[in-house]
Amino acid sequence: MKKIKLFLTLAFVYLFSLTAFGADAVPVYVDGKQIQTDVPAQIIEGRTMLPIRAIFENLGLEVQWDGDTKQAIGSKENTHILLKVGENTALVNGKEVSLDVPALIVDGRTLAPVRFVAESCGYEVVWTENKEVFLNSPKAVTTDIPEYTGNAYTVLNNNKPSFDELSETSFETYGELDNLGRCTAAYACIGKDIMPTEERGSISSVKPSGWHLVKYQGIDGNYLYNRCHLIGYQLSGENANEKNLITGTRYMNTIGMLPFENEVSEYVKKTSNHVMYRVTPLFEGDDLLAKGVQMEAFSVEDEGRGVSFNVFCHNIQPGIEIDYTTGDSKGPEFTGSENKEESFETEDKSEKEDTDESNEVDADYSYVLNTNTMKYHLPTCDSVTEMKAKNRENTDLSKEEIENMGYVACKSCHPDKGE
């Protein structure tokens, strides 16, 4: 009888090991190199798990394990992660973070959720249709940033994007904020099914790293900074997502990024095809303000014939001196009329003024009226950036109310269709 029980116990352990370590094995790659470990990654409760030492060490973290408290600490430079077996929360740089799946002990091995650890270190996590996981090192911290030479953007890699995998299924992913609260990469396959069907909501609650509310003379709309979507609202329908909003100059937002966003949007709407799309903010060192963003796009079904680009949009504003360490700036003082060649440091304004962002592309209003042409536009419309200030009026009125006033919809951005 004892032999039968022993046999059944061993059989159960063997079958459990096969289930845990074989059936759902998932290859995980760090910058294209597969992580090699005696226990492969697996899916548990919908999350990819890997032995804690393997994931920590492959991401450059030094590992400390306390067998008594069953907790692991991974540390490198400005990143400090504490995971405790069975706990649904972890600590990242002293801040408590909720976990979908806690660290677990399976067959004597401690497993950690791959996405949580990778994104806490600033890595981009990409899950493919072939059930592979790619961890791409943080491009958000680099010194290889193109110099501004007078153009709003610089072409990279002969304008060829670098997507390892293509998909005809729409998706969107947003990297976790890094330890300085900065956005990392936003990655998507743009399709009609994820594009917005409702009017844009407010994003004024988000204060991205390097954010300052300041006006200067000579800037369209007067405000130096906008809350710039990495993946534009017209492509994803994302509103106040802090993982998708960075501090960007008016120049970068409207002259640099917007034309490329429009190109993708118009192509998808016209063809119903899909576009691989990635936007990565690039910072120097511990700067809170990005030097710019790398934008990559590739149309899938026609193999890039419709859309294909790889550019770096510069986060500059002509005539304004910017300190990228903090986001502070100097420039001609805003007088409400003529330029006045005096300078002042950027200062955070009162809460009252902090809501006065009526001239931002990403401000909390629905439409822009041109009182001269009697047309109304979406805030992201190209025509808005070319509109004279005296003819421009921002409004939260409904389409019906605007049209009752005699305005007609712009035929380029089609605000009457709610896009």
Residue pairs with C-beta under 8 A, 6 or more apart in sequence:
13 107
16 107
17 107
20 42
20 44
20 106
20 107
21 39
21 40
21 42
21 106
21 107
22 40
23 42
24 42
24 43
24 44
25 40
25 41
25 42
26 40
26 41
26 42
26 43
26 48
26 131
26 132
26 133
27 34
27 40
27 41
27 132
27 133
28 34
28 35
28 41
28 48
28 50
28 55
28 114
28 132
28 133
28 135
29 35
29 132
29 133
29 134
29 135
30 58
30 59
30 123
30 135
30 137
31 135
31 136
31 137
32 134
32 164
35 41
35 50
35 54
35 55
35 58
37 50
37 51
37 54
39 50
39 51
39 54
39 109
39 111
41 48
41 49
41 50
41 114
41 133
42 48
42 49
42 111
43 49
44 101
44 104
44 106
44 111
45 100
45 101
46 100
46 101
47 100
47 101
47 113
47 114
47 115
48 113
48 114
48 115
48 127
48 133
49 101
49 104
49 111
49 112
49 113
49 114
50 111
50 112
50 114
51 109
51 110
51 111
51 112
52 63
52 65
52 72
52 83
52 103
52 110
52 111
52 112
53 63
53 65
53 110
55 112
55 114
55 117
55 118
56 62
56 63
56 72
56 74
56 81
56 112
56 117
57 63
59 74
59 76
59 117
59 118
59 121
59 123
59 135
60 76
60 121
61 74
61 75
61 76
61 79
61 81
61 117
61 121
62 74
62 75
62 76
63 72
63 73
63 74
64 72
64 73
64 74
64 75
65 71
65 72
65 73
65 110
66 72
66 73
69 84
70 84
70 85
70 86
70 105
70 110
71 82
71 83
71 84
71 85
72 82
72 83
72 84
72 103
72 110
72 112
73 80
73 81
73 82
73 83
74 80
74 81
74 83
74 117
75 81
76 121
78 93
78 179
78 180
78 286
79 92
79 93
79 120
79 121
79 122
79 179
80 91
80 92
80 93
80 94
81 90
81 91
81 92
81 117
81 120
81 121
82 90
82 91
83 90
83 102
83 103
83 112
83 117
84 90
84 102
84 103
85 102
85 103
85 104
85 105
85 110
86 102
86 103
86 104
87 99
87 102
87 103
88 98
88 99
88 102
89 96
89 97
89 98
89 99
90 96
90 97
90 99
90 103
90 116
91 97
92 120
92 179
93 179
97 116
97 120
99 113
99 116
100 113
101 113
102 113
103 110
103 111
103 112
103 113
104 110
104 111
105 111
114 125
114 133
114 135
115 125
118 125
118 135
119 125
119 175
119 176
119 184
120 176
121 138
122 138
122 140
122 141
122 175
122 176
122 178
122 179
122 184
123 135
123 136
123 137
123 138
123 175
123 184
124 135
124 136
124 138
124 139
124 173
124 175
124 184
124 185
124 187
124 280
125 133
125 134
125 135
125 136
125 173
125 175
126 133
126 134
126 135
126 136
126 164
126 165
126 173
126 187
127 133
128 134
128 165
128 167
129 165
129 167
129 169
130 165
134 164
134 165
136 185
138 178
138 184
139 184
139 185
139 280
139 282
139 294
140 175
140 178
140 182
140 183
140 184
140 185
140 280
140 281
140 282
140 283
140 290
141 178
141 283
141 284
141 285
142 282
142 283
142 284
143 284
145 282
145 284
145 291
145 292
145 312
146 154
146 156
146 292
146 312
146 314
148 154
148 314
148 316
151 314
152 251
152 252
152 255
152 256
152 313
152 314
153 256
153 260
153 295
153 311
153 312
153 313
153 314
154 311
154 312
154 314
155 309
155 310
155 311
156 294
156 310
156 311
156 312
157 310
159 308
159 309
159 310
159 311
160 308
160 310
161 276
161 278
161 296
161 297
161 298
161 308
161 309
161 310
162 296
162 310
163 276
163 278
163 296
163 298
166 276
166 298
166 300
167 189
167 274
167 276
167 300
168 189
168 274
168 300
168 301
169 189
169 191
169 274
170 188
170 189
170 190
170 191
170 192
170 193
170 194
170 274
171 188
171 189
171 194
172 186
172 187
172 188
172 189
172 194
172 231
172 236
172 238
173 186
173 187
173 188
174 186
174 187
174 230
174 231
174 241
174 243
174 244
175 183
175 184
175 185
175 186
175 187
175 243
176 184
176 243
177 183
177 184
177 242
177 243
178 184
180 209
180 286
180 288
181 209
181 288
182 209
182 246
182 281
182 283
182 288
182 290
183 208
183 209
183 230
183 242
183 243
183 244
183 245
183 246
183 281
183 290
184 243
184 280
184 281
185 230
185 278
185 279
185 280
185 281
186 230
186 231
186 243
186 244
186 278
186 279
186 280
187 277
187 278
188 194
188 231
188 235
188 236
188 276
188 277
188 278
189 274
189 275
189 276
189 277
189 300
190 231
190 235
190 236
190 264
190 268
190 274
190 275
190 276
190 277
191 268
191 272
191 273
191 274
191 275
192 268
192 269
192 272
194 235
194 236
194 237
195 234
195 235
195 236
195 237
195 265
195 268
195 269
195 419
196 233
196 234
196 236
196 237
196 418
196 419
197 237
197 418
198 237
198 418
199 366
199 418
200 233
200 239
200 366
200 379
201 239
201 240
202 239
202 240
202 364
203 227
203 239
203 240
203 245
203 362
203 364
204 227
204 240
204 354
204 355
204 357
204 363
204 364
205 240
206 227
206 240
206 241
206 242
206 245
208 227
208 242
208 245
208 246
208 247
209 246
209 247
209 288
209 289
209 327
210 246
210 247
210 287
210 288
210 289
210 290
210 324
210 326
210 327
211 225
211 227
211 247
211 327
212 224
212 225
212 247
212 327
212 328
212 329
212 346
212 347
212 348
213 223
213 225
213 348
213 349
213 353
213 354
213 357
214 223
214 224
214 225
214 329
214 346
214 347
214 349
215 222
215 223
215 224
215 334
216 222
216 224
216 317
216 319
216 320
216 329
216 331
216 332
216 333
216 334
217 331
217 332
217 333
217 334
217 335
217 338
217 339
217 340
218 319
218 331
218 332
218 339
219 250
219 317
219 320
220 250
220 254
220 359
220 385
220 389
221 250
221 359
221 360
221 361
221 389
222 334
222 359
223 250
223 357
223 359
223 360
224 249
224 250
224 317
224 320
224 329
224 331
224 346
225 247
225 248
225 249
225 250
225 327
226 248
226 249
226 250
226 253
226 254
226 360
226 361
226 362
227 245
227 246
227 247
227 248
227 360
227 362
228 245
228 246
228 247
228 248
228 252
228 253
228 257
228 293
228 362
229 236
229 238
229 244
229 245
229 362
230 244
230 245
230 246
230 279
230 280
230 281
230 293
231 238
231 244
231 277
231 279
232 257
232 258
232 261
232 265
232 380
233 239
233 362
233 380
234 261
234 262
234 265
234 378
234 380
234 419
235 261
235 264
235 265
235 268
235 277
236 244
238 244
245 362
246 281
246 290
246 293
247 288
247 289
247 290
247 327
248 257
248 290
248 293
248 315
249 315
249 316
249 317
249 320
249 322
250 317
250 360
250 361
251 316
251 317
251 318
252 292
252 293
252 313
252 314
252 315
252 316
252 317
253 361
253 362
254 361
254 384
254 385
255 385
256 292
256 313
256 314
257 293
257 295
257 313
258 361
258 380
258 382
258 385
259 382
260 295
260 297
260 309
260 311
260 313
261 380
262 380
262 382
263 297
263 307
263 309
264 275
264 277
264 297
264 307
267 273
267 275
267 299
267 306
267 307
268 274
268 275
269 419
271 299
271 301
271 302
271 306
273 299
273 300
273 301
273 302
273 306
274 299
274 300
274 301
275 297
275 298
275 299
275 300
275 306
275 307
276 296
276 297
276 298
276 299
276 300
277 296
277 297
278 294
278 295
278 296
278 297
279 293
279 294
279 295
279 296
280 293
280 294
280 296
281 290
281 292
281 293
282 290
282 291
282 292
282 293
282 294
282 312
283 289
283 290
283 291
283 324
284 291
284 324
286 325
287 324
287 325
288 324
288 325
288 326
288 327
289 315
289 322
289 323
289 324
289 325
289 326
289 327
290 315
290 324
291 314
291 315
291 324
292 312
292 313
292 314
292 315
292 316
293 312
293 313
293 315
294 310
294 311
294 312
295 309
295 310
295 311
295 312
295 313
296 309
296 310
297 307
297 308
297 309
298 304
298 307
298 308
299 305
299 306
299 307
299 308
315 322
315 324
316 322
317 329
317 331
319 331
319 332
320 329
320 330
320 331
321 329
321 330
321 331
321 343
322 328
322 329
323 329
327 346
328 345
328 346
329 345
329 346
330 343
330 344
330 345
330 346
331 343
332 339
332 340
332 341
332 342
332 343
333 340
333 342
333 343
333 344
348 354
355 364
357 363
357 364
358 365
358 394
359 394
361 379
361 380
361 384
362 379
363 379
363 394
364 396
365 379
365 394
365 395
365 396
366 379
366 395
366 396
366 397
366 398
367 376
367 377
367 378
367 379
367 394
367 395
367 396
367 397
367 399
367 402
367 415
368 376
368 377
368 378
368 379
368 381
368 384
368 387
368 392
368 393
368 394
368 395
369 375
369 376
369 377
369 392
369 393
369 394
369 395
369 402
369 407
370 376
370 377
370 383
370 387
370 391
370 392
371 391
371 392
371 393
372 388
372 391
373 391
374 406
374 407
374 408
375 383
375 407
375 408
375 409
375 410
376 395
376 399
376 402
376 407
376 408
376 409
376 410
376 415
377 383
377 384
377 410
377 412
377 413
377 415
378 384
378 410
378 413
378 415
378 419
379 394
380 413
381 410
381 412
381 413
381 415
382 412
382 413
383 410
383 412
383 413
384 392
395 402
397 405
399 409
399 415
399 416
399 418
403 409
403 416
409 415
409 416
413 419
